[in-house]
Structure formats: structure tokens, C-alpha cells
Amino acid sequence: MPNYTVTVATGTQWFAGTDDYIYITLVGSESCSERTLLDKPLYNDFERGAVDSYDISVGEDLGEIELVKIEKKKYWVHDDWYCKYITVKTPYGDYVEFPCFRWLVDDKEVILRDGRARLPQHAKTRVAKQHRRKELEQRQKTYRWKEWHPGFPMSIDAKAHSELPRDIQFDSEKGVDFVLNYSKAIENLYVNQFMHMFQSSWGDFADFERIFMRIKNTISEYVMEHWKEDFMFGYQFLNGCNPVVIRKCTEIPDKFPVTQKIVEDSLERGLTLEEELKEGNIFIADYELLDGVTPNSTDPCTLQYLAAPICLLYKNIQNKIMPIAIQLLQKPGEDNPIFLPSDDEYDWLLAKIWVRSSDFHVHQTVTHLLRTHLISEVFGIALFRQLPAVHPVFKLLLPHIRFTIAINTKAREQLICECGLFDKANGTGGGGHVELVQKSMKTFTYRSLCFPEAIKARGMDSKEELPYYFYRDDGYSVWEAVTSFVTDVVDIYYDKDETVQEDTEIQAFVKDVCSFGIDDTLPLSAEFPKSLQTKEQLVEYLTIVIFTASAQHAAVNFGQFDWCSWIPNSPPTMRKPPPTKKGEVDLKYIVESLPDRGRSCWHLGAVWALSQFQENELFLGMYPDEHFIEKPVKEAMAKFRKNLAEVVKVIKSRNEGKKLPYYYFSPDRIPNSVAV
């Protein structure tokens, strides 16, 4: 009588084990085993982290094992169980691996294919084709699109984290409770005594410094010491939290009437403004997106204001980027002066503060929320809806959307919802952040997610012209490493372009992103591909998904405490309107414009919490869940890790001795996915 040995591995998460009944059925090419109970309840099998083995005798040879069916039945109360994998040893001594890595909840049945990745056109048997189809039918019922706000990328159909499918929930919901985490952060930062002091202004900058000294780190302390200086203001456009706004200026826009006479004192090469433009030494940061956005009015006791500034920047003879002119509103006029470095100290300082505050809003809502969180969720939902677990692209991308849908759902539940935490301290709270996303979506394109193209489109690609643009240089290195890895994996499964074209599931995935994930009435929907025709296009698409969710998110998220904790450098709101004349601003006016004590504390808690890695974080190149079992893919992963280690080495070497190290693109600090 043939004997099969089944080995079952239970996950190591809290509450991963179960006391429920576990049944298994082996489905072979020739026959099926009987439904077999693997263990009796309370016999201490299937405990957290356990690996248990069982012998199953069958009446005849089952042939090649194609599927394993697992069933969980309630013993006393429903007891969720996380199964990592199942291995079947055949009577001939062969081992067949069945990766699972999912939760079995309630009286749930899971059917597993063996771990070899297969494209749909390579599924030859009826059983294989039927399994793929049924898996996707079930997933499409479970993972449904929903519009959170008109003009937004689509999101998951769930009002709360607890409503999500168990497989994409956080292991512990408590760990991602924004209210709890922000309050804990405020307490840890020793500023909880101020958190309810709304409308209470700080006395002066020294007041900010007194609370700040308890929480300083290397970069944030340097920012505190140098934030007023023009070089520090300019440096942040290259290597701060939001290094994606600055672009080369080839022509001064009509709405920003800067002339040679206005800026001649700031030009160091003896050239005219027109000549400096032609030489490529003039740059611009335009916050037009903020024009017309409604400021936060959720607190009737505190008026809050927004601006939509334009800032002209100059690369001086030391290759430093320096501000030379700032206009705080989009429409020129007598009540909208152009501020200059030669103006009164406080006029110029307040103009720069307004730019930094505007940059904070665009960073939080567009660069961070929309362009990493929300777009990664779209990719993730489409992945679950259109690619079965056996598809190589599902296996490749799954680690890079880990917890993304969960963190976004939690954010919609507590953070960016009506009356959410975002309203407490942010000038775009109360609906302005929604308007900002909607406006940005009208110009957001697929090509802008391709890192090298995005850099080039802003005219920022020359290392000779901009030698200190570390965001660009390190981003190139990581992009190349990811592209090389994706190419290696794609080459294993797709031998020619026609194989991509014939892959109905990958085509459905791409179409789902474009036709459903993105509002197809918006101009940008035409920019997103509806199909992929070549291996090169597939490699680029998958590189964009991985890079956006991992590296790009890390680059714009984990520096928030470094650059935004010194509140005058990145005010989350302003309590006085932008000045309409020069010579009327003093220190008292500036301090009264900055956030009050309560909003300052909520802001500090937010940027601290958002800058923390998850417990047991998985960084780029770490794939502990072995969804792939093929040796060539494992070799590609090893090569990927080696290439990433070289990038880490280069970045570490460059940063040695620097007062302002840049490490946000260092792969050992890049989580695999958007999870915070």
C-alpha cells in the first residue's frame, strides 16, 4: 500500500497556531487520497512555529501530486491558523513543495498547487486550468474595487481594517493604530504636556528649541542649527523629504515676473539672467497645485492659511542650490511681492518658511500618499484579482505589496478620514488634502513612475551639472539593481515577446490597473498601459511596481523626522496669511504664524511615528517566505542581494564624515513594501 509523508509548517506570528481539526486531501494525476484528519484537537500539533509530519496510506498510486486540499473545521471556537507550507514525500522518495503562506479562517478550505511557477498558457491539464480559474473567481469576489473619493485611485472595498481579508491584515492591528502610535510617540518625545494646548503660541524660536532638544538626532539637530541659511533651504530641494519638485528652469514663467534687475545681486558668474538660464544654472520649484486648495477650517478658534508659492533657485559657483526669488501666490500683482535675499531678514525668512510649509503639504499628500501609498494599493488589488498564486509575477510582487492595503485602509479609517488625525495639525486637513490629490491626479502619468524618466523630465539628470543630487544618484543605483533582478526573473519564464502577449493573466492584471484602479475618465488613464507587448515592457512595469513600493516610498517617508521635526523648517500649518507687503514682518509675527503648541506636538508625534520601521521589518531583497522553489530564481535573488550590498557599500563610504549624510535609498534601509 503506497505511503505518503505530509509535513506541515505553521507560521511564527502571534496566534498562528490552532486547536481546530485539520484535514488534508492529496489530488494526483491518477487518483485522490481520502480526506484525512491529520490531528486530533488539543494534541499540541499546529502550534505556533511547529513543523509536524504525518503518514498517509492510500489504496493505489496517486500519480503526480497536482494539488493539496487543506480544510480547517471548528473544534470549540473558530481558531485562525497560518499555514506556511506543506511538503509531500512520495512513495518513490520525491519531495513536492506546496507553498501556502496564508491564513485559514472559520471553516475554510485552501487548495494549493505545487511551488513551481507556471504561466496560464502552460497549464495543460483540466485540473490545473480549473484550479487557476476558481482561485481567481473567488479572489475577485473577495478583493473588490471601491471609490473612496471621486478622482482618487480606486481602493479596496472595506470600511475598516477588520473587514479586510485575513491574508492582508496586519498580524496585530494594535501595532498600526494611528491614534495609539501618535499618542505613544508624543509621550515618548516628552511633549505630551503640550498636546492639548491649541491656540497657545510659542514665545520664540528658543521655545521650539527647548522641546526639540529632548528628541534631536544628527540630521534634525543640524537642520535646527542651520535652517535659516539659504544653502540649507536649497539643499532640501535635492536631498530632503521631497526631492521631486525642483526642475531646471529654461524660461521664466509670465506669472513670475523676475527680471535681471531683480536678481542681479545673486548671480555670481557675471552673466545675465538670460545667460544663466541658457547655461542651465537656474532652477524652479512651483507649488501651483496648492492654488485654490481649501485651508483647514475644522477648528473655529484657529484660522489656518495656505499659499501656492513659486521659488527661483540658482546654482552658484560652489554648485550649491540657493534661493534668489520667492513669490507666495500664483497671480502676480502689487499685493504679491517677489521676496529677495536682500530684503529685510524677517521678510526673507518668512517667505522661505512659507515655501517650506507648502512643500510639506505637497510632500505629504502627493509625493508620499498618492504616489507611493495609493498607487501601490492599486497594483496590489489588481494583483490579487488577476494573478493566481502559481503565477511567477504573483510570487515576485507579493512581498512588495505586503501590508500596503492594510496600512491604507487604516489610514482611511483613522488618519485622512473626515475628523481624522490629519485634521488636527495640518493646514490641508478638513478636505484640502482630498482636493490636492484630485488636482494632482489630473497630471499624474505612468511615465512619471519610471525613476530615470522622471529625473530627466525635470532636467535634473546631469551629474556634472548637479554633483550633489544624492537622491538621483542613489535612486539610479537601486533602480538598476531592481531592473536587473526583474529581468533575470522574467527571462526564466518568458522566452520571447510572444510569451508575454499570450499570457492572458498578466494582460488582465495590467488592464485591471488601468481600467478599474485608475479613473479612466481622467487624462492619466490613457498614460497607463492597457496591455504589454514585449518582455522589455513587462520588465519596466514590474520594476515600477517594486521600486515605487519599496525604494521610492523609503526615500520620501523615512526622512520625515530628520527634516520635519524642527517645526520652523517644515510647518504643517500657518496661522497668519501670506504677507502682501514687505517691511511689515517681525519675529513676533513669524512665531504667531507658526503652529501653536498643540499642533506642534501632534506634528512631532506624526513625523516620528511615520519615520519608524515596522517590528521585524523585511528590507529590499529579503524574501523569507519561499514562494519560489526553482533554483534559477533563488540564484537571481542571491545576485540581487549581492548587487544591493554593493549599493549599500558605496552609500556608506560616501556618507563617512558627512554632517548631512544621505541614506534614504540605502537598500538596508528600504523596506520591501509600503507598510507605514
QUIBEL-V568592 format. One record per residue. PSI is psi as a letter, one per 20 degrees, with the letter a starting at -180 (NA if undefined). Layout:
PSI
PSI
This chain:
p
q
p
p
p
p
p
p
p
q
r
j
q
p
k
h
r
q
j
r
p
p
q
q
p
p
o
r
h
h
r
q
r
q
o
p
p
h
q
q
q
j
j
k
r
k
r
p
j
q
o
q
q
q
p
p
p
r
i
r
p
i
b
p
o
h
q
p
p
p
p
p
q
p
g
f
q
p
n
q
p
o
p
g
r
p
p
p
p
r
i
j
j
q
p
p
p
n
q
f
l
r
q
o
q
b
m
q
p
p
p
p
r
r
i
p
p
q
q
h
i
j
o
h
q
g
g
g
g
h
g
g
g
h
g
h
g
g
h
h
h
g
n
q
q
q
o
g
q
q
i
q
q
q
a
q
n
p
h
q
h
i
i
q
q
h
h
j
q
q
h
o
h
h
i
k
o
g
g
g
g
g
g
g
g
h
g
h
j
k
j
i
i
i
h
j
m
q
i
o
q
q
g
a
h
h
g
g
h
h
h
h
h
i
j
q
a
g
g
h
g
h
g
h
h
j
h
i
q
h
h
h
g
h
h
h
h
g
j
b
h
m
k
j
g
p
q
p
p
i
p
p
q
h
i
m
m
p
r
g
h
h
j
h
i
i
p
i
j
j
q
r
g
g
h
h
g
h
i
k
j
p
r
q
o
p
l
h
h
i
p
i
p
p
r
p
k
i
o
i
i
o
p
q
q
q
r
m
r
p
p
p
q
p
o
a
i
j
k
q
o
p
p
i
p
p
p
i
r
h
o
q
r
h
j
m
q
o
q
q
h
i
r
q
g
h
g
g
g
h
g
h
g
h
g
h
g
h
h
g
g
h
g
g
h
f
g
f
g
g
i
g
g
h
h
h
h
g
g
g
g
h
g
h
h
i
p
r
h
i
p
h
h
g
h
g
h
g
i
j
j
p
j
g
h
g
h
h
g
h
g
h
h
h
g
j
r
p
k
a
h
h
h
h
i
p
i
j
r
j
h
h
h
g
h
g
g
g
g
h
h
i
j
p
q
g
h
i
i
o
g
h
h
g
g
h
h
j
k
k
i
o
h
g
h
n
i
k
m
h
g
g
g
h
g
g
g
g
g
h
g
g
g
g
g
g
g
g
g
h
h
h
h
o
h
r
h
h
h
g
h
i
n
h
g
h
h
h
g
g
h
g
g
g
h
g
h
q
o
j
i
q
h
h
h
h
h
p
q
i
r
p
h
r
h
g
h
g
g
g
g
h
g
g
g
g
g
g
h
f
g
g
g
g
h
i
g
i
j
h
h
g
i
i
h
n
h
h
h
m
p
i
r
p
j
q
r
q
q
i
q
q
j
j
p
a
g
g
g
g
h
i
h
r
q
a
g
g
h
g
g
h
g
g
h
g
h
g
g
i
j
p
q
q
p
l
q
o
r
p
i
o
m
h
o
m
h
p
i
p
g
h
g
h
h
h
g
g
g
g
h
g
g
h
h
h
g
g
g
g
g
g
g
h
i
p
i
p
h
m
q
o
j
h
j
p
h
j
j
o
q
h
r
o
j
NA
